[in-house]
Structure formats: structure tokens, C-alpha cells
Amino acid sequence: MYMRSLLLLALAGSLAACSDKTEDGLVVQAFDPASLDSTFRPGDDFYRFVNNKWINAHPIPSDRSRFATFDLLNENSLTTLRAVMEQAAATTHKAGSNEQKVGDFWASGMDSVAINEQGLAPLQPYLDKIDAMSSTADLMEMAAWMNTLYAGAPFFTWVGQDDKNSTQQVMNLNQGGLGLPDRDDYFRKDMKSAEIRQAYMQHLKNVWMLMGEEEAGAAAKANAIYAIEVQMANASMDRVMRRDPHATYHKMDIAGLTAIAPSVDWSAFFKQLGAPAFDSLLVGQPDFFRAFNNMLSTVSMDDWKSYMKFHLIRNTSEYLSDDFVAADFDFYQKTLRGVEQLKPRWKRVVETANFSLGEVLGQEYVKTAFSPESKERMVQMVDDLKASMKVRIDELDWMSAETKAKAQEKLASFNVKIGYPDKWRDYSGLDIDRNAYVLNVMRSTEFEYKRTLAKIGQPVDKTEWGMTPQTVNAYYDPSNNEIVFPAAILQPPFFDPNADDALNYGGIGAVIGHEITHGFDDQGRQYDARGNLVQ
């Protein structure tokens, strides 16, 4: 899926104000000329002419690294969902109901006293199990469990559509296992990268000291973890190569995977993962798994234990006691992104709930934030933008007639999703209570992972969404040849059903056009109208 670009953010920021309705039903003025800064001549600096007053009125908050209209809408979405969760928590509901889950999730996440008293206790059984590892089989059993948490250590597994047969859902194996954001972060020679690596080493050490290690022992474990990650990074594809879907498409059966990494009992691994039987899978980076296979015999079990423990903590720190939250924030937000202040707890809990209980909250969000009139207006706008794209394709003098026909076929086949799903996900099998917050998050993550595992061998559900309605974003999915616009982005200043066409086409129209063109960019163009990767 392709997310918004920074250019799109600039375009969105150029809109001043679309109309909206206040709580008493009054219509707010669709566009306020006073929002323009006449101290700048539009012919000299149109960006400042349109945006300067907005920028001055919206300084970057201390808990963010940037702030634009996307972020402003996200703040509104979080506030709406906070009210939903608070109300659910304040009321008694039937056990197992969605309302009970939402209320208990909120209560457990907001109970900072209990979270701090618990410390690492909720994770201790899992840390003990890592300590008990004594063989490759034990390590792979823990790797399977860690993947159900989407921890990606020592690699990622996930279920998705077969790039070359979009009607099939298949298991995928991909490189992973790194604590820094990108494999190149381990090798860049510039001063800033060196400083980040030094800060990461200190972070590794700090986490181990929080776990009770003395300074010398923490430093030794930090060095061991970093050495493992350097080997993994060295065997990983860089970002440029990973943009080529052909370079990451390697279909094989279990025997083929075993030939690449014979030290692993892959049948046992997938069984421990909880996957149903399958005939074939996709391996994104065979060289990574060859290197991983070699590491199984060269890295000591004690070092693997240190590595797995750290990555368990790394993926759960946000839901643990304040000391772990602070350590995680200090490196991953302050050092890497320049964020000065931790977000308030309520925002962090709502953001986590957006993943853990996404469509439960989504149902409540759309009740107040999206109308049938908005959907009708959006359908018309998408049709208009597709018609414009059709004309542009026809008028291209450098494109052959055969290629134009393929492009037009693809454009005409676009599936469009607007606002929210036609059917909502079932969360009845998910257990949420008012005890350990981190365990609620872990259970919800495992629940979601198992939901995706059940797709293997099943028909593709074309009604499924890859984003929740309360997500301020949009996307193009090449395997389904679809463009999707959640309700949360269909708000002023991007879109308002009561606003003039000029404002809507300048706002959400730019987003629609942006997503349409993803179907024809360096990646999207390699997929046909049916969502299959072609030569």
C-alpha cells in the first residue's frame, strides 16, 4: 500500500478553511479570505500567501515532529474517540460485548499506578521462556510466538495476496530483526548516522539496566545484540531494491525454503505459528535467510537470548511502566525524530486502541463524522477525477496505443472504497479485561495475527479494508487495484459536502488524484487490472 507523500501534505496545507457545521447546526463560512496573508504577493510567494497565517497559528506541538492539516484532523479524531472510550469505561456492559472491550481497554491503559506497580511482571513468563532456550528449535518456537506480536524478530511473517495471483492468500517471509529503522543506518559514514548508532548502543544498555543488569553486563549484552543486527542488516535488501516487486518475489514450497535455510525445521515453525497447511509461500529476500541460517551456528545461545529479550521489550515498552516508556521515547522519538515531549497518556492509549480495536471504534466514529451525503459527493468526485485521467492517458503522445489500452483497462477497473467498510470485523474471540494493559495489547495483536493466518487458502475478501475509518490517510492497493478513502480524511479542510466544488477539488481532489496515479507509478504500473504482478 502506498501512503501519502510530503508533497501531498504541502498541497493539503494550502487550503484555508472549508465549511463545516457547528454543534448548533450553523454552517461555518466555506472559505475565509482573511486567512490569506496579503503581506505576500501571490505571484512572488504563493505558498506563504496561502499558508503563512495558518503556519503562524499552528506551531509544531512539543509532542510531535511535524504538524500539518493531516495532524490537525488526527487530533480531532483522537478527541472524538477519547469520548467514546471514556463513556464505555464509565458504564457497566455485558461481558464480551464490544462496549466492554473498549471500556476495559481504556481503563487498563489509563491506570498508570497499576502499570507502574506491575513493572515487568506481566512479561516475566515470556522472559523466563526465552531464558530456557537451549536449541535452534527453542529459538524458532520463540520466533514464531514473537511474530504473532508483529515483533519482526528475527524476521517478519505475514499473510497477503500472491503478487502474481491476486486471488490467492499466501504466507510471506521477509527480512527483519533490526532495532534501527533501516539497514543503511548501520553502515552510513556521515557524522549524524554515527551519532545515532552511538545513541542506539546507549539505548540498548539503558534497557538492560532497567531490566536489572549491572552496567558492565548491560554493555556486554548491548554489544552482542548490535553485532547480531549488523549481520542481519548486511544481509538485508536496501530500500531501493525492495521497491522492485520482482526483486522480492520468490515463490517456493517448504522444501525450497529448507534448501535455503536447512538448520530450521520450517514445518514445525509454521505449525507453532498457527498457520494452516499450505503448498507454497513467498520469500522476499532469500539471501537474508541464508545468512540467518549461518547465524544459527555462529551466534551463541546466550546472545540469542539477549537479542530476543530486548526485542520483546522493544515491542512492548510503550505499554509498560514509565521508566520503559521514557527509555523508548528518548531514543525512538526524541533522538530519531526530534520530538521533545511524550504524548499524554490518553492519546497514546487511543492510538493503541485504534489498532487493537480499530473497527469497533470505527463504527462509533462514523456515526458522528461521516454522512451518506458525504459518500455520494465523494463518489461523484472520484468519477470526475477518473474521467480526467482517462482523457490525459488518451492525449499522451509518447505512449503506444497498446499501452494506452492497458492503462485504460486498469483505470476502468479501479475499485473505490469510501468512508467505512460495508461489513465490520468480529471481535467476539478477543479477551480484554482491566488487568495488565500490556497483556491486553498483546492479546489483541495475537488475535489480529491469527485472523490473518486464517486467510491462507481462502478466497480474497474484496470488502476488507487496510485502514480504519478513523485513520487520516488514503491508499492505493495494487493487488486489489483499489483506492480507499477513510472517513477521517473526508473532513474539512480536505472535504466538506457543503463546500464549493473549487475547495473540494483543491483538497480531497488532490488526494484522489494522488492515489489514482499510484496505480501507474514505478510500482503500481507493474500490476495489471486484476491486481497481478506482470513482466
Legacy VTK file of the C-alpha trace (Angstrom):
# vtk DataFile Version 3.0
C-alpha trace
ASCII
DATASET POLYDATA
POINTS 535 float
0.000 0.000 0.000
1.219 3.451 -0.814
0.908 6.214 1.725
0.808 9.965 1.303
3.839 11.898 0.194
5.263 15.056 1.695
4.180 16.886 -1.435
0.595 15.944 -0.678
0.972 17.433 2.787
2.033 20.728 1.287
-0.941 20.706 -1.080
-3.319 19.990 1.773
-1.818 22.736 3.886
-2.573 25.285 1.186
-6.326 25.144 1.888
-7.531 27.714 4.366
-10.952 26.637 5.611
-13.852 24.661 4.204
-17.345 24.967 5.613
-18.440 22.827 8.488
-21.358 22.671 10.869
-21.058 23.729 14.467
-22.750 21.844 17.300
-25.849 24.053 16.989
-26.165 23.255 13.271
-24.964 26.594 11.909
-22.957 26.489 8.704
-19.478 27.911 9.005
-18.198 30.029 6.120
-16.664 27.768 3.485
-13.674 29.965 2.809
-12.359 32.913 4.776
-10.363 35.411 2.691
-8.921 36.755 5.933
-6.902 33.554 6.210
-4.739 34.735 3.303
-1.616 36.736 4.128
-1.685 39.816 1.923
1.801 40.835 3.046
2.999 38.315 0.474
2.311 38.839 -3.214
0.822 35.603 -4.617
2.923 35.989 -7.743
6.094 36.132 -5.645
5.398 33.556 -2.933
2.071 31.812 -3.356
2.873 29.289 -0.624
3.297 31.984 2.017
0.361 33.967 0.653
-1.913 30.987 1.315
-0.268 29.302 4.313
1.645 31.856 6.357
-1.156 32.727 8.790
-2.019 29.063 9.302
1.616 28.189 9.978
1.992 31.015 12.494
-1.238 29.997 14.244
-0.219 26.323 14.446
3.304 25.929 15.843
4.602 22.363 15.981
3.461 20.878 19.329
6.221 19.605 21.581
4.894 16.042 21.314
5.190 15.980 17.517
7.977 16.204 14.957
5.745 17.996 12.414
2.283 19.482 12.186
0.005 19.982 9.196
-3.653 19.525 8.338
-3.288 15.741 8.478
-2.139 16.079 12.076
-4.873 18.548 12.950
-7.522 16.125 11.710
-5.818 13.331 13.609
-6.110 15.373 16.803
-9.844 15.754 16.142
-10.176 12.012 15.554
-8.361 11.187 18.798
-10.586 13.575 20.749
-13.730 12.003 19.315
-12.547 8.507 20.177
-11.445 9.540 23.654
-15.037 10.472 24.456
-16.231 7.102 23.137
-13.736 5.192 25.267
-14.318 7.230 28.407
-18.049 6.695 28.168
-17.586 2.960 27.660
-15.289 2.756 30.696
-17.733 4.623 32.918
-20.605 2.226 32.219
-21.165 -1.450 33.000
-21.591 -3.580 29.892
-22.308 -7.198 29.089
-19.172 -9.334 29.324
-17.672 -9.941 25.901
-19.501 -7.066 24.236
-17.615 -4.537 22.152
-18.514 -1.845 24.673
-16.984 -3.897 27.495
-13.806 -4.417 25.497
-13.463 -0.716 24.705
-14.134 0.337 28.287
-11.767 -2.185 29.843
-9.016 -1.430 27.331
-9.268 2.248 28.232
-9.338 1.567 31.970
-6.288 -0.696 31.850
-4.332 1.733 29.685
-5.128 4.763 31.808
-4.313 3.085 35.138
-0.732 4.331 35.373
-0.499 3.415 39.073
-1.184 -0.259 38.360
1.052 -0.278 35.292
3.973 1.139 37.294
3.400 -1.284 40.164
3.384 -4.230 37.757
6.676 -3.288 36.097
7.928 -6.245 34.054
5.840 -8.789 35.952
3.290 -9.346 33.124
6.135 -10.250 30.753
8.091 -12.416 33.169
6.689 -15.771 31.960
7.803 -14.923 28.415
11.223 -13.708 29.549
11.618 -16.953 31.505
10.752 -18.959 28.415
13.444 -17.116 26.460
15.895 -17.855 29.274
15.037 -21.546 28.960
16.027 -21.729 25.273
18.774 -24.272 24.627
18.469 -25.169 20.936
17.618 -23.837 17.497
14.207 -25.474 17.871
13.597 -23.468 21.061
14.717 -20.249 19.383
12.401 -20.832 16.429
9.490 -21.571 18.745
10.025 -18.182 20.382
10.458 -16.583 16.948
7.060 -17.959 15.947
5.442 -16.501 19.064
7.191 -13.141 18.597
5.818 -12.974 15.069
2.273 -13.234 16.381
3.067 -9.937 18.136
4.265 -8.427 14.838
7.637 -8.012 16.522
9.571 -8.982 13.394
12.362 -10.673 15.322
14.395 -12.268 13.940
12.325 -11.844 10.736
8.784 -10.996 9.637
5.990 -13.357 8.664
2.665 -12.169 7.320
-0.218 -13.220 5.100
-1.098 -11.348 1.922
-2.199 -11.765 -1.653
0.136 -13.537 -4.040
1.557 -10.743 -6.203
1.248 -12.875 -9.337
-2.086 -14.465 -8.446
-4.154 -11.905 -6.561
-6.967 -14.397 -5.937
-4.745 -16.361 -3.528
-3.702 -15.554 0.044
-0.194 -16.810 0.866
2.326 -16.876 3.686
5.187 -14.374 3.326
8.657 -14.362 4.904
10.599 -11.103 4.925
13.794 -9.727 6.369
13.548 -8.011 9.734
15.093 -8.195 13.168
16.609 -4.698 13.324
16.319 -2.149 16.101
17.269 0.797 13.898
14.751 1.956 11.276
16.709 0.961 8.171
19.522 -1.401 7.236
21.597 1.517 5.922
21.565 3.110 9.386
24.160 0.519 10.410
26.616 1.446 7.646
26.329 5.134 6.707
29.583 7.032 7.206
28.238 10.518 7.983
28.549 12.038 11.455
24.803 12.087 12.151
24.492 8.359 11.468
27.459 7.652 13.724
25.808 9.671 16.494
22.571 7.710 16.060
24.413 4.398 16.282
26.137 5.577 19.456
22.777 6.652 20.911
21.281 3.286 19.968
24.065 1.449 21.767
23.349 3.546 24.845
19.653 2.771 24.486
20.354 -0.961 24.371
22.437 -0.593 27.501
19.785 1.512 29.259
17.070 -1.057 28.589
19.152 -3.828 30.056
19.915 -1.770 33.134
16.181 -1.185 33.569
15.803 -4.957 33.419
18.181 -5.275 36.367
21.587 -5.789 34.744
24.687 -4.152 36.165
26.364 -1.642 33.856
29.121 -3.991 32.652
26.681 -6.806 31.929
24.307 -4.423 30.176
27.129 -3.148 27.949
28.122 -6.716 27.022
24.554 -7.613 26.092
24.177 -4.398 24.110
27.302 -5.252 22.104
26.025 -8.771 21.431
22.628 -7.534 20.218
24.198 -4.922 17.990
26.578 -7.487 16.461
23.606 -9.722 15.581
21.751 -6.833 13.998
24.762 -5.758 11.941
24.928 -9.250 10.428
21.218 -9.115 9.654
21.477 -5.624 8.178
24.385 -6.693 5.998
22.248 -9.477 4.502
19.180 -7.256 4.020
17.952 -5.611 0.822
18.111 -1.835 0.765
15.033 0.345 0.258
15.641 0.896 -3.432
15.775 -2.803 -4.235
12.702 -3.501 -2.087
10.672 -1.103 -4.253
11.020 -3.572 -7.114
8.241 -6.160 -6.584
10.008 -8.593 -8.917
13.158 -8.490 -6.765
11.176 -9.529 -3.693
9.059 -12.225 -5.351
10.425 -15.722 -4.731
7.751 -18.395 -4.627
8.678 -21.803 -3.255
7.471 -24.704 -1.161
8.742 -25.777 2.258
11.410 -27.926 0.609
12.703 -24.908 -1.292
12.842 -22.839 1.896
14.615 -25.699 3.664
17.248 -25.721 0.923
17.925 -22.049 1.682
17.915 -22.433 5.489
18.355 -26.136 6.335
19.066 -25.578 10.033
15.401 -24.749 10.650
12.519 -27.210 10.805
10.196 -24.950 8.849
7.212 -27.273 9.024
7.429 -27.156 12.818
7.870 -23.378 12.744
4.707 -22.747 10.732
2.783 -25.174 12.917
3.926 -23.270 16.007
2.948 -20.049 14.271
-0.585 -21.434 13.959
-0.702 -21.410 10.161
-2.942 -23.861 8.311
-1.310 -26.234 5.829
-0.179 -24.620 2.572
1.583 -25.668 -0.610
3.747 -22.613 -1.256
4.918 -19.349 0.244
6.715 -16.168 -0.807
10.208 -15.395 0.460
11.092 -11.751 -0.011
14.865 -11.951 0.467
16.407 -15.443 0.175
19.900 -14.077 0.915
18.709 -12.824 4.285
17.503 -16.282 5.254
20.734 -17.873 4.046
22.612 -15.515 6.345
20.195 -16.206 9.190
20.786 -19.922 8.729
24.537 -19.388 9.118
23.984 -17.243 12.212
22.178 -20.112 13.907
25.511 -21.921 14.149
27.789 -18.933 14.780
25.824 -16.860 17.327
25.790 -18.232 20.867
22.516 -19.149 22.532
23.221 -16.643 25.301
23.479 -13.877 22.699
20.244 -15.026 21.047
18.575 -14.857 24.464
19.752 -11.260 24.905
18.566 -10.388 21.425
15.111 -11.935 21.818
14.563 -10.393 25.251
15.443 -6.936 24.005
13.126 -7.179 21.017
10.278 -8.363 23.220
10.809 -5.302 25.432
11.251 -3.019 22.410
7.886 -4.038 21.041
6.049 -3.682 24.360
7.835 -0.736 26.042
5.041 1.716 25.262
2.643 -0.347 27.381
4.929 -0.921 30.359
5.908 1.185 33.374
7.010 4.801 32.989
10.740 4.010 33.038
10.453 1.748 29.989
8.144 4.219 28.240
10.673 7.008 28.856
13.613 4.972 27.570
11.729 4.032 24.414
10.638 7.641 23.852
14.100 9.064 24.455
15.624 7.090 21.588
12.871 6.304 19.100
11.087 9.650 19.306
13.468 12.260 20.699
16.750 11.097 19.159
15.442 9.743 15.854
12.571 12.172 15.183
13.325 15.267 17.243
10.161 15.060 19.351
10.649 16.937 22.607
7.792 15.709 24.760
5.935 12.452 25.293
2.301 12.488 24.210
-0.289 12.497 27.015
-1.242 9.017 28.139
-4.795 9.337 26.823
-3.557 9.955 23.282
-1.222 7.001 23.428
-4.000 4.727 24.670
-6.408 5.863 21.942
-3.740 5.397 19.255
-3.063 1.879 20.516
-6.786 1.112 20.642
-7.035 2.231 17.020
-5.035 -0.874 16.156
-6.250 -3.211 18.884
-9.964 -2.430 18.473
-9.848 -0.478 15.239
-13.166 -1.273 13.628
-15.029 -1.293 16.931
-14.005 2.338 17.402
-14.529 2.968 13.708
-18.204 2.131 13.976
-18.618 4.810 16.647
-16.501 7.339 14.766
-18.545 7.282 11.569
-21.777 7.830 13.487
-20.664 11.395 14.199
-18.143 12.150 11.474
-19.473 10.863 8.151
-22.828 11.205 6.435
-24.467 9.473 3.427
-24.351 12.848 1.647
-20.577 12.903 2.027
-20.274 9.468 0.440
-22.456 10.462 -2.522
-20.397 13.601 -3.134
-17.152 11.638 -2.939
-18.359 9.026 -5.416
-19.041 11.787 -7.922
-15.657 13.397 -7.347
-13.802 10.109 -7.840
-15.720 9.523 -11.077
-14.772 13.022 -12.260
-11.085 12.526 -11.473
-11.057 9.136 -13.216
-12.659 10.756 -16.285
-9.956 13.413 -16.272
-7.255 10.741 -16.003
-8.815 8.885 -18.928
-8.540 11.974 -21.120
-4.946 12.558 -20.089
-3.965 8.982 -20.946
-5.577 9.310 -24.372
-3.680 12.546 -25.058
-0.209 11.202 -24.225
1.907 11.405 -27.379
4.730 9.207 -26.012
2.564 6.200 -25.055
1.775 3.446 -27.578
-1.811 2.533 -28.429
-1.365 -0.914 -26.883
-0.082 0.547 -23.598
-2.886 3.121 -23.547
-5.442 0.341 -23.877
-3.906 -1.484 -20.909
-3.835 1.729 -18.867
-7.463 2.476 -19.687
-8.482 -1.062 -18.771
-6.765 -0.692 -15.427
-8.280 2.723 -14.736
-11.784 1.489 -15.593
-11.288 -1.476 -13.230
-10.414 0.629 -10.173
-12.390 -0.414 -7.104
-13.277 2.555 -4.899
-13.940 2.406 -1.164
-15.226 5.461 0.651
-15.799 6.181 4.325
-16.029 2.815 6.066
-16.395 -0.939 5.350
-19.683 -2.473 4.258
-19.209 -5.129 6.936
-17.407 -4.845 10.255
-14.902 -7.245 11.772
-15.984 -9.633 14.509
-14.042 -9.204 17.777
-16.023 -11.762 19.776
-12.994 -14.042 20.196
-10.823 -11.318 21.747
-10.485 -11.194 25.543
-9.938 -7.769 27.097
-10.007 -7.062 30.847
-8.991 -4.384 33.334
-5.800 -6.097 34.424
-2.381 -5.724 32.768
-2.505 -3.215 29.907
0.422 -4.795 28.079
-1.324 -8.170 28.060
-4.455 -6.599 26.564
-2.318 -5.179 23.766
-0.531 -8.475 23.240
-3.764 -10.470 23.132
-5.266 -8.067 20.613
-2.146 -8.298 18.443
-2.178 -12.090 18.552
-5.903 -12.025 17.777
-5.306 -9.903 14.677
-2.383 -12.050 13.542
-4.423 -15.239 13.864
-7.224 -13.562 11.904
-4.827 -13.038 9.016
-3.471 -16.597 9.244
-6.981 -17.916 8.686
-6.973 -16.273 5.248
-4.453 -18.765 3.842
-6.149 -20.888 1.194
-9.355 -18.859 1.416
-10.911 -16.586 -1.255
-9.765 -12.973 -1.060
-12.284 -10.798 0.766
-12.602 -7.785 -1.516
-14.660 -5.936 1.098
-11.832 -5.837 3.641
-10.147 -2.521 4.416
-6.461 -1.937 5.127
-7.189 1.163 7.241
-9.747 2.020 9.880
-12.383 4.711 9.211
-10.776 6.990 11.831
-7.405 6.993 10.048
-6.458 10.319 8.464
-4.966 8.915 5.293
-5.787 7.209 1.983
-4.157 4.448 -0.033
-3.887 2.546 -3.288
-3.622 -1.251 -3.092
-2.101 -2.763 -6.269
-3.190 -6.343 -5.534
-6.835 -5.273 -5.423
-6.421 -2.351 -7.842
-8.364 -0.191 -5.416
-8.261 3.305 -3.959
-9.521 3.790 -0.407
-10.551 6.957 1.430
-11.362 6.553 5.154
-13.933 8.825 6.755
-11.362 10.697 8.856
-9.700 12.281 5.819
-13.084 13.244 4.381
-13.303 16.230 6.726
-12.542 19.950 6.329
-10.227 21.265 5.038
-9.869 18.309 2.665
-13.565 17.765 2.075
-16.947 19.149 3.045
-20.240 18.218 1.325
-21.473 21.776 1.917
-18.436 23.492 0.416
-17.929 24.896 -3.070
-16.583 22.467 -5.678
-13.406 24.501 -6.048
-12.435 23.882 -2.425
-13.249 20.179 -2.503
-11.414 19.543 -5.763
-8.447 21.523 -4.470
-8.456 19.499 -1.254
-9.636 15.908 -1.438
-9.426 16.113 -5.233
-5.654 16.327 -4.909
-5.702 13.274 -2.640
-7.899 11.335 -5.086
-5.592 12.190 -7.973
-2.573 11.280 -5.872
-3.940 7.800 -5.133
-5.063 7.211 -8.743
-1.566 7.930 -10.034
-0.126 5.312 -7.662
-1.718 2.758 -9.968
0.674 3.924 -12.697
3.860 4.827 -10.790
7.130 2.857 -10.645
5.485 0.101 -8.575
1.788 0.282 -9.439
2.382 0.136 -13.200
3.771 -3.376 -12.780
0.341 -4.702 -11.701
-2.448 -5.321 -14.197
-6.161 -4.538 -13.922
-6.736 -7.731 -11.925
-4.016 -6.893 -9.423
-1.428 -9.357 -10.722
2.273 -8.579 -10.989
3.276 -8.872 -14.642
6.513 -8.599 -16.576
LINES 1 536
535 0 1 2 3 4 5 6 7 8 9 10 11 12 13 14 15 16 17 18 19 20 21 22 23 24 25 26 27 28 29 30 31 32 33 34 35 36 37 38 39 40 41 42 43 44 45 46 47 48 49 50 51 52 53 54 55 56 57 58 59 60 61 62 63 64 65 66 67 68 69 70 71 72 73 74 75 76 77 78 79 80 81 82 83 84 85 86 87 88 89 90 91 92 93 94 95 96 97 98 99 100 101 102 103 104 105 106 107 108 109 110 111 112 113 114 115 116 117 118 119 120 121 122 123 124 125 126 127 128 129 130 131 132 133 134 135 136 137 138 139 140 141 142 143 144 145 146 147 148 149 150 151 152 153 154 155 156 157 158 159 160 161 162 163 164 165 166 167 168 169 170 171 172 173 174 175 176 177 178 179 180 181 182 183 184 185 186 187 188 189 190 191 192 193 194 195 196 197 198 199 200 201 202 203 204 205 206 207 208 209 210 211 212 213 214 215 216 217 218 219 220 221 222 223 224 225 226 227 228 229 230 231 232 233 234 235 236 237 238 239 240 241 242 243 244 245 246 247 248 249 250 251 252 253 254 255 256 257 258 259 260 261 262 263 264 265 266 267 268 269 270 271 272 273 274 275 276 277 278 279 280 281 282 283 284 285 286 287 288 289 290 291 292 293 294 295 296 297 298 299 300 301 302 303 304 305 306 307 308 309 310 311 312 313 314 315 316 317 318 319 320 321 322 323 324 325 326 327 328 329 330 331 332 333 334 335 336 337 338 339 340 341 342 343 344 345 346 347 348 349 350 351 352 353 354 355 356 357 358 359 360 361 362 363 364 365 366 367 368 369 370 371 372 373 374 375 376 377 378 379 380 381 382 383 384 385 386 387 388 389 390 391 392 393 394 395 396 397 398 399 400 401 402 403 404 405 406 407 408 409 410 411 412 413 414 415 416 417 418 419 420 421 422 423 424 425 426 427 428 429 430 431 432 433 434 435 436 437 438 439 440 441 442 443 444 445 446 447 448 449 450 451 452 453 454 455 456 457 458 459 460 461 462 463 464 465 466 467 468 469 470 471 472 473 474 475 476 477 478 479 480 481 482 483 484 485 486 487 488 489 490 491 492 493 494 495 496 497 498 499 500 501 502 503 504 505 506 507 508 509 510 511 512 513 514 515 516 517 518 519 520 521 522 523 524 525 526 527 528 529 530 531 532 533 534
